[in-house]
Amino acid sequence: MILNGHIFSSFTQCEREAIVERIINMDVFIPSLYSFFEDFKLLECWSNCIKRLCPPVQDSIQLTLRYMFNASNTQDQYSKNGRNPFPIELRHDDIAYANLKTCDFFDLGYRQLWLFSVRNYHRMPPEPIKKGRLLATPNRGEADYHTVYHMAKLAEKLGFRSNQIEDILNDPPDRKIAYNMLLKARDPSAFRYSPAKIERFVDVIVRCFDSAKAIGPTSSTADIPGPVHRCGIQQIDAHIGSTNMLYLTQIFDPTTRMTKGAIEIGQVYRWVLKCFFGPCDVLADVEIFRRTTRNLKRKHSTEKLKQERHSKKRPHLLQS
């Protein structure tokens, strides 16, 4: 339609060809009103996970998280060229670091929290409505306690603080599961456990959990991606098969370009996230590195030695 002059008819043929060339080379899906509203439903699912960590949201989630954030919670005293190491999650429970300016800490922490909810929102349905306001519909599933706990743990590591995060971290998921098992085994409206014994029962169940042995990764149907939609909520198999791609360095890598041909779910999520959160130019010139225990001990001992020498030379600075 563009080349034939049905639209942009006031442009020359050469200019219309240039427009088509630029559209073809765009590193995005061409959106529509339908795809926008379908993607917005997805954003709402993700936001319900983030709200678990926040006090009641009065403004936007971004502003609420900014109030909760304190760069000093993650800032390392061993800065390099005015930069400090900031945690970057590469895989589940696999944290590396990047030397960044303090002003960039919130943006990367904010994006990483959202990415956690993108990967795990299917395990964290919204909080149930208060009993008095419930309709007579089937119960919605409970959130996976371990997933919620890991999200709170990551938020704390990234520098976010709130009473909600503290409450989650102070309530270990194994104990919560054990306690709920006891309540589900006997209807609380008809049975009571002895307050003196229930904690011991929970301890016994948790010890049973602790006896489980870890097994290696196994192949399953979840490893085989299902059909991919261009927008909105994906099928569960396709989503679970894509979770290894949904980390900061892959989704927001400015050097990653969309491939031609069949649509991959990673491309769909990358487009949706860039659309809502914008590009992440900070990652273009940072080096990701790992911090070993040995290196940390060496840094701490070196800094301690410097402080001791400084205090010996100028003791009056420490006296006040």
Backbone torsions as a table, in degrees:
resi	resn	phi	psi	omega
1	MET	NA	-35.7	179.7
2	ILE	-70.5	-47.4	-176.8
3	LEU	-65.7	-32.5	-179.9
4	ASN	-80.4	-7.4	178.0
5	GLY	85.1	9.9	177.9
6	HIS	-66.5	-32.8	169.5
7	ILE	-125.3	157.5	-172.9
8	PHE	57.5	39.9	-176.1
9	SER	-66.9	-22.7	-179.4
10	SER	-78.7	-8.7	177.2
11	PHE	-87.1	156.2	176.4
12	THR	-75.8	165.3	178.8
13	GLN	-59.3	-39.7	-179.9
14	CYS	-63.9	-41.7	180.0
15	GLU	-67.8	-38.0	178.2
16	ARG	-65.5	-38.0	176.9
17	GLU	-63.8	-37.9	178.1
18	ALA	-66.3	-37.1	178.2
19	ILE	-64.0	-45.8	179.4
20	VAL	-61.0	-41.3	180.0
21	GLU	-61.7	-41.1	179.9
22	ARG	-68.1	-38.5	178.6
23	ILE	-64.3	-43.6	-179.2
24	ILE	-61.6	-35.3	-176.1
25	ASN	-89.0	2.7	177.9
26	MET	-66.2	137.2	-177.9
27	ASP	-91.6	45.9	-178.0
28	VAL	-147.5	165.4	166.3
29	PHE	-83.3	141.1	177.0
30	ILE	-73.6	115.8	-173.5
31	PRO	-79.5	165.4	172.7
32	SER	-138.1	170.4	176.8
33	LEU	-61.1	-38.8	179.4
34	TYR	-61.1	-50.1	-177.5
35	SER	-65.0	-34.1	179.2
36	PHE	-62.1	-47.4	-177.5
37	PHE	-71.5	-32.1	175.4
38	GLU	-66.7	-41.4	177.6
39	ASP	-67.3	-31.0	178.9
40	PHE	-67.2	-34.6	174.6
41	LYS	-61.0	-38.8	178.2
42	LEU	-64.8	-43.5	178.8
43	LEU	-60.4	-36.9	179.4
44	GLU	-65.4	-39.3	176.7
45	CYS	-61.1	-44.1	-179.8
46	TRP	-65.7	-41.0	-175.6
47	SER	-65.6	-30.7	177.8
48	ASN	-61.7	-30.9	177.0
49	CYS	-70.6	-45.9	-178.1
50	ILE	-61.1	-36.7	-176.6
51	LYS	-63.2	-20.7	176.9
52	ARG	-62.2	-25.4	-176.1
53	LEU	-93.6	-7.8	-169.0
54	CYS	-109.0	152.5	164.5
55	PRO	-66.2	169.8	-179.9
56	PRO	-49.0	124.7	-174.8
57	VAL	-77.3	113.2	179.1
58	GLN	-91.1	-42.6	179.5
59	ASP	-100.3	-124.7	174.9
60	SER	-98.2	164.5	176.6
61	ILE	-62.9	-37.4	-179.6
62	GLN	-61.7	-46.0	179.4
63	LEU	-65.4	-39.7	178.9
64	THR	-62.1	-44.4	178.7
65	LEU	-66.6	-33.4	177.8
66	ARG	-64.9	-38.3	176.0
67	TYR	-63.9	-33.9	-178.0
68	MET	-78.3	-16.3	-170.6
69	PHE	-89.9	140.6	174.9
70	ASN	-139.7	113.0	-176.4
71	ALA	-59.4	-28.1	-178.5
72	SER	-68.4	-16.8	177.6
73	ASN	-69.0	-23.3	-180.0
74	THR	-115.5	-12.3	-172.5
75	GLN	-66.8	133.5	179.9
76	ASP	-96.1	138.2	-178.8
77	GLN	-72.6	-10.0	-179.7
78	TYR	-99.5	76.2	-177.4
79	SER	-80.6	159.3	-179.2
80	LYS	-134.9	115.7	-178.6
81	ASN	54.9	41.4	178.8
82	GLY	74.8	11.3	179.9
83	ARG	-117.8	157.2	179.7
84	ASN	-130.2	149.2	177.3
85	PRO	-65.4	134.2	177.2
86	PHE	-126.3	136.0	-176.1
87	PRO	-66.5	135.8	176.7
88	ILE	-126.1	118.0	-179.8
89	GLU	-81.0	119.5	-179.9
90	LEU	-94.0	-36.2	176.4
91	ARG	-149.0	175.8	178.4
92	HIS	-59.0	123.0	-179.7
93	ASP	61.4	22.7	177.1
94	ASP	-121.7	99.0	-174.7
95	ILE	-106.7	128.0	170.6
96	ALA	-114.6	-171.7	-176.9
97	TYR	-138.7	157.7	174.1
98	ALA	-137.8	136.4	177.3
99	ASN	-77.2	116.8	-174.7
100	LEU	-132.8	160.2	169.8
101	LYS	-72.1	146.4	-177.6
102	THR	-58.3	-31.7	-178.1
103	CYS	-67.0	-15.8	179.7
104	ASP	-94.7	-6.1	-175.1
105	PHE	-60.5	-48.9	-174.6
106	PHE	-61.7	-44.5	-176.0
107	ASP	-58.6	-45.9	-178.4
108	LEU	-72.8	-35.9	175.8
109	GLY	-65.2	-41.9	179.0
110	TYR	-60.0	-47.5	-179.2
111	ARG	-65.0	-39.1	-178.1
112	GLN	-68.0	-34.7	175.8
113	LEU	-64.8	-43.4	178.0
114	TRP	-63.2	-40.6	-179.7
115	LEU	-64.4	-34.4	175.6
116	PHE	-61.5	-43.3	180.0
117	SER	-68.9	-32.6	176.5
118	VAL	-61.4	-44.8	-177.5
119	ARG	-69.8	-31.3	-167.1
120	ASN	-121.7	10.0	-173.9
121	TYR	-62.6	-27.2	179.3
122	HIS	-69.1	-15.6	177.8
123	ARG	-96.6	-5.3	-176.3
124	MET	-130.2	75.2	176.9
125	PRO	-63.5	161.8	-178.0
126	PRO	-57.4	154.4	176.5
127	GLU	-58.7	138.7	-180.0
128	PRO	-62.9	148.3	177.0
129	ILE	-71.3	152.6	178.8
130	LYS	-57.5	146.3	-172.5
131	LYS	-53.5	-41.3	-175.8
132	GLY	-65.4	-16.7	-176.4
133	ARG	-109.5	6.7	-177.7
134	LEU	-76.4	143.2	172.3
135	LEU	-91.9	162.2	-178.8
136	ALA	-79.5	68.8	178.4
137	THR	-120.9	162.0	178.5
138	PRO	-57.7	148.4	179.4
139	ASN	-63.2	136.2	173.0
140	ARG	-80.6	153.5	-175.0
141	GLY	-64.8	154.2	176.8
142	GLU	-83.5	153.6	177.0
143	ALA	-70.1	148.6	174.3
144	ASP	-72.1	115.5	-173.3
145	TYR	-62.7	-36.6	-179.9
146	HIS	-65.8	-38.2	178.9
147	THR	-65.3	-44.2	178.1
148	VAL	-61.7	-41.1	179.8
149	TYR	-63.1	-44.6	179.5
150	HIS	-64.6	-35.6	177.2
151	MET	-64.3	-44.2	178.9
152	ALA	-64.8	-38.4	179.2
153	LYS	-64.3	-42.8	177.6
154	LEU	-65.2	-42.6	179.8
155	ALA	-58.9	-43.0	179.1
156	GLU	-63.9	-41.6	179.5
157	LYS	-64.1	-32.5	-178.8
158	LEU	-82.2	-6.5	174.5
159	GLY	108.8	8.4	-179.3
160	PHE	-93.3	141.3	179.1
161	ARG	-135.5	138.6	173.6
162	SER	-164.1	162.5	176.0
163	ASN	-62.4	-34.4	-179.4
164	GLN	-65.2	-42.7	178.0
165	ILE	-63.5	-43.8	-179.6
166	GLU	-62.4	-41.5	179.5
167	ASP	-62.7	-41.2	179.5
168	ILE	-64.2	-45.5	-177.2
169	LEU	-69.9	-26.2	179.1
170	ASN	-85.1	0.2	-179.5
171	ASP	-123.3	83.2	-175.0
172	PRO	-53.9	137.1	-174.1
173	PRO	-61.1	-36.0	-179.7
174	ASP	-62.1	-40.9	179.8
175	ARG	-69.1	-36.4	179.4
176	LYS	-65.9	-42.2	178.6
177	ILE	-63.9	-44.2	-179.5
178	ALA	-61.8	-43.4	179.9
179	TYR	-62.8	-44.1	179.9
180	ASN	-66.7	-32.4	176.7
181	MET	-61.0	-42.5	179.3
182	LEU	-63.9	-39.6	-179.1
183	LEU	-71.4	-32.3	-179.8
184	LYS	-78.0	-28.6	-179.4
185	ALA	-67.5	-31.3	178.1
186	ARG	-135.3	125.7	-177.7
187	ASP	-57.0	118.3	-178.1
188	PRO	-59.9	-22.9	179.2
189	SER	-76.4	-14.1	-177.6
190	ALA	-118.5	-17.0	-176.5
191	PHE	-133.2	154.8	175.4
192	ARG	-133.3	138.6	170.5
193	TYR	-92.5	151.4	175.4
194	SER	-68.1	124.8	179.0
195	PRO	-55.4	-30.6	-178.8
196	ALA	-73.5	-22.3	-174.4
197	LYS	-105.1	-21.7	-170.9
198	ILE	-63.0	-35.4	178.4
199	GLU	-66.2	-35.1	177.7
200	ARG	-68.4	-37.9	176.7
201	PHE	-61.7	-43.3	178.6
202	VAL	-61.1	-42.7	178.9
203	ASP	-59.0	-42.1	-179.2
204	VAL	-63.6	-45.0	-179.0
205	ILE	-64.6	-41.5	179.5
206	VAL	-63.1	-37.8	177.1
207	ARG	-63.6	-34.5	174.7
208	CYS	-63.1	-42.9	176.8
209	PHE	-59.4	-42.5	-176.6
210	ASP	-65.4	-20.9	-178.5
211	SER	-78.3	-11.2	-179.9
212	ALA	-66.7	141.0	-180.0
213	LYS	-101.3	136.3	179.3
214	ALA	-68.5	141.7	176.1
215	ILE	-118.1	158.6	-179.7
216	GLY	-73.1	170.9	179.0
217	PRO	-62.2	139.3	178.5
218	THR	-119.5	149.6	178.7
219	SER	-76.9	143.6	179.5
220	SER	-150.5	173.6	179.8
221	THR	-64.9	-20.8	179.9
222	ALA	-67.8	-19.3	179.2
223	ASP	-78.1	-14.2	-179.1
224	ILE	-97.5	109.0	-175.6
225	PRO	-62.0	139.9	176.2
226	GLY	-86.0	-170.9	178.7
227	PRO	-60.6	144.8	-177.0
228	VAL	-109.4	129.7	175.0
229	HIS	-93.0	150.6	-179.4
230	ARG	-72.7	-14.2	-177.7
231	CYS	-159.0	168.3	172.3
232	GLY	72.4	-164.0	-175.6
233	ILE	-72.7	130.6	-177.0
234	GLN	-91.1	164.8	173.4
235	GLN	-67.1	148.9	-170.4
236	ILE	-61.5	-40.7	-179.5
237	ASP	-64.6	-41.0	178.9
238	ALA	-65.2	-40.8	-179.5
239	HIS	-65.3	-50.2	-178.5
240	ILE	-61.9	-37.4	178.5
241	GLY	-67.7	-12.8	-176.5
242	SER	-101.9	-5.0	-168.8
243	THR	-62.5	-28.5	178.8
244	ASN	-68.4	-14.1	179.0
245	MET	-93.6	-8.3	-169.5
246	LEU	-97.4	58.9	176.5
247	TYR	-125.5	161.5	-170.5
248	LEU	-53.2	-49.2	-173.4
249	THR	-70.3	-15.0	178.7
250	GLN	-98.7	-44.3	-177.4
251	ILE	-71.0	-42.6	-173.4
252	PHE	-105.4	15.0	176.5
253	ASP	-65.7	116.5	-176.4
254	PRO	-67.2	-14.4	-179.6
255	THR	-88.6	-11.2	-178.4
256	THR	-77.8	129.2	178.2
257	ARG	-116.1	152.5	177.2
258	MET	-70.7	137.9	179.9
259	THR	-86.8	152.6	178.1
260	LYS	-80.3	160.4	176.7
261	GLY	98.7	-142.1	-175.5
262	ALA	-61.8	141.7	-179.8
263	ILE	-78.1	131.6	176.0
264	GLU	-104.7	150.7	-176.7
265	ILE	-64.6	-31.8	176.7
266	GLY	-60.6	-36.7	178.0
267	GLN	-67.1	-39.9	-180.0
268	VAL	-62.4	-49.8	-179.7
269	TYR	-64.2	-38.9	179.8
270	ARG	-61.9	-41.9	-179.9
271	TRP	-66.6	-45.6	-178.7
272	VAL	-61.7	-45.3	-177.2
273	LEU	-67.8	-40.0	176.9
274	LYS	-65.8	-34.3	-179.4
275	CYS	-65.5	-43.4	-176.7
276	PHE	-83.7	-33.2	-172.2
277	PHE	-113.4	-8.9	179.0
278	GLY	80.0	170.2	179.5
279	PRO	-68.9	162.1	179.7
280	CYS	-120.6	81.9	-175.2
281	ASP	-68.8	-18.1	-178.5
282	VAL	-59.7	-32.7	-176.0
283	LEU	-74.5	-9.3	-175.1
284	ALA	-67.0	-31.5	-173.8
285	ASP	-129.9	33.9	176.7
286	VAL	-114.4	151.5	178.2
287	GLU	-107.2	126.4	178.2
288	ILE	-86.6	131.5	-179.7
289	PHE	-139.9	163.3	178.3
290	ARG	-106.9	149.5	-180.0
291	ARG	-113.8	114.0	179.8
292	THR	-85.1	158.5	178.0
293	THR	-60.0	-37.0	-179.0
294	ARG	-63.5	-44.9	179.8
295	ASN	-64.4	-40.0	179.8
296	LEU	-64.4	-41.6	179.0
297	LYS	-62.8	-40.9	-179.7
298	ARG	-64.4	-41.7	179.7
299	LYS	-63.5	-44.8	-177.8
300	HIS	-65.7	-41.3	-179.0
301	SER	-68.4	-37.6	178.3
302	THR	-64.6	-45.4	-179.5
303	GLU	-65.6	-39.1	179.6
304	LYS	-63.3	-40.5	178.8
305	LEU	-63.3	-42.1	178.9
306	LYS	-62.0	-42.3	-179.6
307	GLN	-64.6	-39.8	179.3
308	GLU	-64.1	-43.5	178.8
309	ARG	-63.0	-41.6	-178.6
310	HIS	-64.3	-40.9	-178.3
311	SER	-69.1	-30.1	178.8
312	LYS	-71.9	-37.4	-178.3
313	LYS	-74.0	-37.6	-174.1
314	ARG	-132.3	69.5	-175.1
315	PRO	-65.3	-23.1	-177.4
316	HIS	-66.7	-20.0	179.7
317	LEU	-70.1	-23.7	-178.6
318	LEU	-94.7	-4.5	-177.6
319	GLN	-100.7	122.7	178.9
320	SER	-156.6	NA	NA
